Amino acid sequence: MEYQDQADYNNIIDVIISTFGEVLSRDVLYNIVENFGGD
């Protein structure tokens, strides 16, 4: 199940990057998602 959660996070990140790609770096987005995702 953890793998599926990671895939979901990656999908969310890809959507955010396609929207804000020029504004935020991928590392920043990972940190945001990890903060909201808990672990």
C-alpha atoms as one frame of an Amber mdcrd trajectory, in Angstrom:
protein
   0.000   0.000   0.000   2.892   2.303   0.719   4.013   2.019  -2.902   0.565
   3.125  -4.083   0.686   6.104  -1.722   4.054   7.095  -3.170   2.639   6.808
  -6.680  -0.269   9.046  -5.656   2.158  11.617  -4.231   4.175  11.553  -7.449
   0.992  12.081  -9.449   0.016  15.044  -7.274   3.505  16.493  -7.650   3.355
  16.089 -11.433   0.030  17.948 -11.524   1.414  20.748  -9.358   4.561  20.978
 -11.480   2.486  21.245 -14.648   0.636  24.149 -13.005   3.416  25.892 -11.075
   6.495  24.350 -12.690   8.155  27.690 -13.355   7.459  28.935  -9.823   8.403
  26.074  -7.519  11.229  23.583  -7.742  10.549  19.853  -7.589  12.431  19.586
  -4.283  10.203  22.228  -2.726   7.104  20.401  -3.930   8.360  17.119  -2.467
   8.852  18.829   0.895   5.324  20.261   0.780   3.777  16.909  -0.106   5.791
  15.099   2.570   4.624  17.623   5.173   0.971  17.117   4.234   1.428  13.366
   3.771   2.706  12.784   7.301   5.593  10.364   6.914
